[in-house]
Amino acid sequence: MKPALDIFDVRDAAAPFAFTGFDSLIAPLGRAAFDADYHEQAPLFIKRACPGYFGALFSMEDVDHLIGSRLLRSGDIRLARDGAVTPYSAISVDGTAGGAADRNAIMQAYAGGATVVFEHLNRHHPVLGRALAQCEVELEFPVRANSYLTPARSSGFSLHYDTHDVLVLQVSGSKTWQIWDNPLPLPHEEQPFSPTVLARARQLAEVTLEPGDVLYLPRGFIHGASANDEPSLHLTLGMRSMTLRDVALSALKHAAMATPQLRQVARFRGPQRQTMLAQSRQWLHEALDDVDIGALFDDVLYSFIRKRTRPMDGRLLALHAPPVVNHDTLLRVRPDCLMHVFEKRDQVALAVDGRTIMFPHGVQGAIGYMRTHALFAPAELPGMERNSQLILTQRLCTEGVLEPAHQDASHLPQEDA
């Protein structure tokens, strides 16, 4: 099926924005429809034209604060104009890649027509950091935020495609986008854009994003954009999916660990080459036939969780003054906390946010209950003694996994009168 640009015009029905998860960014579409019809498949344009719509997430005042903060270093900021990127050393205070960004140089470049790109905003903007951490929990892959501040009637980058999906949120001003199809579907990061693919590309649409509008582009779709008669500010959420390629690489790693023959020296030349080619094919087939596919998927997810970081507001305070938890205290898993249980030989490993917490066997049912219930009390946790229920929940509160819900007990089953 040829990709097209579907447009959802909700200008007369856009409700006020409040972030409640990924669904709220693509409303009124919904996650199920997004996954079925658009994710990795086709572009999507949601038209709201609602000034200030995303102001609770990010605003021009936030950009002003970032520039004035003197906290920006190499990797936090880029300047680009008409496809040419300025070396960071040209805007650092000491002329090196290690110095702080020079506020005057940034403003001078912007006044001269350069787009200012703030990268990895998850690190510098707490509201965005928490919101995107929650998106990562729902999507189960990394999500990163950059912002693009472009002067009026200017363009930062030439036509290109990205090797990750992008969700563009127009914050202020307007920007006109030209969108082409994807001659190379779903490119990997080792398949960067080359201008030669333009000869095989077909233009799909030209659209103008205004405040509140959203544009989704799967990786590989070629695009370019330029600001109109006023400065433009938008957020780009980079959706860096883990793919079946990662599962395949994990399969090869596990096969080599389990098969001694696959760990011997490779003979690239000489009389042994043909024999080794035939043997390697046989050994790979046999080893891969024995691989546990479910374990491979878990391995890829674990690799993400192990490296993941997220805002951890309140963890230090919880360590100094742990919340009082009794059997009736309403708790919840923190919305930005991604965790997964792995059973070991004599223990249970809970992978969560860059670390692994070990527990004795017997907690699997309780942790599973926490993950599937929006609110719960320690007394509800199955398969545990009452004292163990408190020990487990208090430990997870201290670790930043659980937090008090501060709600009533209306979620609990009620007895008939």
C-alpha positions in Angstrom: 0.0 0.0 0.0 1.4 3.4 -0.9 1.9 5.7 2.1 -0.3 8.8 2.3 -0.8 11.7 4.6 -3.9 11.4 6.7 -5.2 14.7 8.2 -7.4 14.8 11.3 -8.9 18.3 11.5 -10.1 18.8 15.1 -9.9 22.7 15.2 -13.5 22.9 16.3 -13.3 20.1 18.8 -9.8 20.3 20.4 -10.2 20.0 24.2 -7.7 21.8 26.5 -4.4 19.9 26.7 -3.4 18.0 29.8 -0.6 15.4 29.6 -1.8 12.0 30.7 0.4 9.8 28.6 1.2 9.2 24.9 -2.5 9.1 24.0 -2.9 12.8 25.1 -0.3 13.9 22.5 -2.1 12.3 19.6 -5.7 12.9 20.7 -8.3 12.2 19.5 -6.8 9.3 17.6 -5.8 7.0 20.4 -3.0 4.5 20.8 -4.8 1.5 19.3 -5.6 3.3 16.0 -2.1 4.8 15.9 -0.4 1.4 16.3 -2.7 -0.3 13.8 -2.6 2.3 11.0 0.4 4.7 11.4 3.2 3.5 13.6 6.1 2.7 11.2 3.7 2.8 8.3 2.4 6.2 7.3 2.6 9.9 8.2 -0.2 11.5 10.3 -1.2 15.2 10.7 -3.4 16.3 13.5 -4.7 19.9 12.9 -5.7 21.9 16.0 -4.4 25.5 15.4 -4.8 26.3 19.1 -2.4 28.9 20.5 -0.7 27.9 23.8 -1.9 24.3 23.5 1.4 22.7 24.4 2.4 25.5 26.8 2.2 23.3 29.8 4.9 21.1 28.3 7.2 23.7 26.7 7.2 27.4 25.8 9.2 30.3 24.4 9.9 31.2 28.1 11.6 27.8 28.6 13.8 28.5 25.6 14.7 31.9 27.0 15.6 30.3 30.3 17.8 27.6 28.6 19.8 30.2 26.7 20.3 32.3 29.8 21.2 29.4 32.1 24.8 28.9 31.1 24.2 25.2 31.6 24.5 24.2 28.0 27.5 22.2 26.8 28.5 20.3 23.7 25.8 17.8 22.9 23.1 20.1 24.4 22.8 22.6 21.6 23.3 22.9 17.8 23.0 25.8 15.3 22.1 25.2 11.7 21.2 27.3 8.7 20.1 26.1 5.3 21.6 22.7 5.9 25.0 23.9 7.3 25.7 23.0 11.0 27.9 25.4 13.0 30.7 23.6 14.9 30.1 23.8 18.6 33.6 25.3 19.2 32.4 28.4 17.3 29.8 29.1 20.0 31.6 28.0 23.2 32.9 30.7 25.6 36.5 29.5 25.2 36.4 28.3 21.6 36.8 24.6 22.5 34.4 21.7 22.4 34.5 21.5 26.2 33.4 25.0 27.2 30.0 26.3 28.1 27.8 27.7 25.3 28.2 31.4 24.8 24.8 33.1 25.1 25.8 36.1 23.0 27.1 33.9 20.2 23.8 31.9 20.3 21.7 35.1 20.1 23.9 36.6 17.3 23.6 33.4 15.2 19.8 33.3 15.7 19.5 36.9 14.7 21.4 36.0 11.6 19.0 33.3 10.6 20.2 30.2 12.3 17.9 27.6 13.8 18.8 26.9 17.5 18.4 23.2 18.4 18.2 22.2 22.0 19.0 18.5 22.4 18.2 16.0 25.1 15.7 18.2 26.8 14.8 15.3 29.0 17.9 16.2 31.0 17.2 19.9 31.3 13.5 20.3 31.5 11.8 18.4 34.4 8.3 18.6 33.0 9.3 17.1 29.7 11.6 14.6 31.4 8.7 13.2 33.5 6.3 13.2 30.5 8.6 11.4 28.2 9.6 8.9 30.9 5.9 8.0 31.1 5.8 7.7 27.3 8.7 5.3 27.5 6.8 3.1 30.0 3.8 2.9 27.7 5.8 2.4 24.4 8.7 0.3 25.9 11.4 2.1 23.9 13.5 5.3 24.3 11.8 8.6 23.6 14.0 11.8 23.4 13.0 15.4 23.0 14.7 18.2 21.0 13.3 21.6 20.4 13.8 23.7 17.2 13.7 27.5 17.3 13.8 28.9 13.8 13.7 32.6 12.9 11.0 34.0 10.6 11.4 33.0 6.9 14.3 30.7 7.6 15.2 27.0 7.4 17.7 25.1 9.4 18.1 21.8 7.6 18.0 20.5 4.1 15.8 17.7 2.9 16.6 14.4 4.8 15.0 11.5 6.6 15.6 10.4 10.1 16.5 6.9 11.2 14.0 7.0 14.1 10.3 8.0 14.1 9.5 11.6 15.0 6.5 13.2 16.6 6.5 17.0 16.0 4.5 19.2 18.4 4.2 22.8 17.2 4.5 25.1 20.2 4.4 28.6 18.7 4.6 30.3 15.4 4.2 28.3 12.2 6.3 26.1 10.0 5.6 24.7 6.5 6.7 21.1 5.9 7.3 19.3 2.6 6.8 15.6 3.0 8.0 12.9 0.6 7.5 9.1 0.8 10.1 6.6 1.9 12.2 5.0 -0.9 14.1 3.1 1.9 11.5 1.8 4.3 12.5 1.8 8.0 16.2 2.6 7.7 18.5 1.6 10.5 20.8 4.1 12.1 23.6 2.6 10.0 21.7 3.6 6.9 21.8 7.5 7.0 20.2 9.7 4.4 21.9 10.1 1.1 20.6 12.7 -1.5 20.7 10.0 -4.1 17.4 8.6 -2.7 15.5 11.7 -3.7 15.5 10.5 -7.3 13.2 7.7 -6.2 11.0 9.8 -3.8 7.5 11.0 -4.4 6.2 14.1 -2.7 3.1 13.4 -0.6 2.1 16.8 0.8 2.9 20.2 1.9 1.4 21.2 5.3 1.7 24.2 7.6 1.9 23.4 11.4 0.4 26.0 13.7 0.4 25.9 17.6 -1.2 22.7 18.9 -0.7 20.8 15.6 1.0 17.4 15.5 2.9 15.7 12.7 4.1 12.1 12.9 6.7 10.8 10.4 7.9 7.2 10.5 11.6 6.8 10.0 12.6 7.0 6.3 10.1 9.6 5.2 11.9 12.5 3.6 11.0 16.0 4.8 12.1 19.6 5.0 10.6 22.6 6.8 10.9 26.3 7.0 9.4 29.0 9.3 6.9 31.5 7.9 6.4 35.1 8.8 7.2 34.7 12.5 9.6 32.7 14.5 8.7 29.0 14.9 9.2 26.8 17.9 8.5 23.1 17.9 9.3 20.0 19.9 10.4 16.8 18.1 10.0 13.6 20.1 12.5 11.0 18.8 10.9 7.6 19.0 13.8 5.2 19.0 12.2 1.8 18.6 14.0 -1.4 19.5 13.5 -3.7 16.5 13.6 -7.3 15.4 17.1 -6.6 14.3 18.0 -6.2 18.0 16.3 -9.5 18.7 18.3 -11.2 15.8 21.6 -9.8 17.2 20.7 -11.1 20.6 19.9 -14.5 19.1 23.4 -14.6 17.5 25.0 -13.6 20.9 23.1 -16.4 22.7 23.9 -18.9 20.0 27.6 -18.1 20.3 27.5 -18.4 24.1 25.9 -21.8 23.9 27.9 -23.3 21.0 31.7 -23.6 21.4 32.2 -24.1 17.7 30.9 -20.6 17.0 33.6 -19.2 19.3 36.6 -20.6 17.4 38.7 -18.6 15.0 37.2 -17.7 11.6 39.3 -18.8 8.6 38.8 -16.1 6.0 41.2 -17.6 3.4 43.1 -20.7 2.6 42.1 -24.4 2.1 39.9 -24.5 5.3 37.6 -21.7 4.1 35.1 -23.8 2.2 34.8 -26.4 5.0 34.4 -23.7 7.6 31.6 -22.0 5.6 29.6 -25.2 5.4 30.2 -26.0 9.0 29.3 -22.5 10.2 26.0 -22.6 8.3 25.1 -25.9 10.0 26.2 -24.7 13.5 24.2 -21.5 13.2 21.1 -23.3 12.0 21.3 -25.8 14.9 22.1 -23.2 17.5 19.3 -20.8 16.4 16.8 -23.6 16.3 17.4 -24.1 20.0 17.1 -20.4 21.0 14.2 -19.4 23.3 12.6 -16.5 21.4 10.8 -15.3 24.5 14.1 -15.0 26.3 15.5 -13.0 23.4 12.7 -10.5 23.6 13.2 -10.2 27.3 17.0 -9.7 26.7 16.4 -6.8 24.4 13.9 -5.2 26.8 16.3 -5.7 29.7 19.1 -4.0 27.7 16.9 -0.9 27.5 15.8 -0.9 31.1 19.4 -1.4 32.3 20.6 1.7 30.5 17.5 3.8 31.2 17.5 6.9 33.3 14.5 9.0 34.4 13.7 11.9 36.8 13.8 10.6 40.3 12.1 13.4 42.2 11.6 12.5 45.9 13.9 9.5 46.1 16.4 11.2 48.4 13.6 12.5 50.6 12.1 9.0 50.7 15.4 7.6 51.8 15.7 10.2 54.7 12.0 10.0 55.7 10.4 6.9 54.1 6.6 7.3 53.6 4.5 5.6 56.3 3.1 2.4 54.7 0.6 0.2 56.5 -1.6 -2.6 55.1 -4.3 -0.2 54.0 -2.1 2.5 52.4 -3.0 3.1 48.8 0.0 2.8 46.5 0.8 2.9 42.9 3.7 2.2 40.6 5.2 5.6 39.6 3.9 6.4 36.1 7.4 7.0 34.8 8.8 3.8 36.2 9.6 0.9 33.7 10.2 -2.5 35.3 10.4 -6.1 34.3 10.8 -9.3 36.3 13.3 -11.9 35.4 13.5 -15.2 37.2 17.0 -16.5 38.1 17.9 -19.9 39.5 17.5 -19.0 43.2 16.3 -15.4 43.1 13.9 -13.0 41.3 15.5 -10.0 39.5 13.5 -6.8 39.2 15.0 -4.7 36.4 14.1 -1.1 36.9 15.5 2.2 35.6 19.2 1.4 35.2 19.6 -1.1 38.0 18.5 -4.6 39.1 17.0 -5.3 42.5 17.2 -8.9 43.8 14.4 -10.6 45.8 13.8 -14.1 47.0 11.4 -16.3 45.1 7.8 -15.8 46.0 7.4 -12.1 45.1 6.5 -12.7 41.4 2.7 -12.7 42.0 2.9 -9.6 44.1 4.9 -7.6 41.6 2.7 -8.8 38.8 -0.3 -7.5 40.8 1.3 -4.1 41.2 1.9 -3.8 37.5 -1.7 -4.7 36.6 -3.5 -2.5 39.1 -3.6 1.3 39.0 -4.0 1.4 42.8 -3.5 -1.2 45.4 -2.9 -1.7 49.1 -0.2 -3.9 50.6 -2.9 -6.2 52.0 -4.0 -7.1 48.5 -0.7 -8.5 47.3 -1.1 -12.2 46.7 1.1 -15.0 47.9 2.8 -13.1 50.7 2.6 -13.0 54.5 1.3 -9.8 56.0 4.8 -8.7 57.3 6.4 -9.5 53.9 3.8 -7.4 52.2 4.9 -4.4 54.2 8.7 -5.1 53.8 8.3 -5.4 50.0 6.2 -2.2 49.5 8.4 -0.1 51.8 11.5 -1.3 50.0 10.0 -0.4 46.6 8.9 3.0 47.9 12.5 3.7 49.0 13.8 2.5 45.6 11.5 5.0 43.8 9.3 2.3 42.2 6.2 2.9 44.3 4.6 6.0 45.7 1.6 6.8 47.9 -1.5 7.4 45.8 -3.1 9.9 48.2 -6.5 8.7 47.1 -9.4 7.0 48.8 -10.2 3.3 48.7 -13.0 3.5 46.1 -11.0 1.3 43.8 -11.2 -1.6 46.1 -14.0 -4.2 45.6 -17.1 -3.3 47.6 -19.3 -5.8 49.4 -22.9 -5.8 48.6 -25.0 -4.0 51.2 
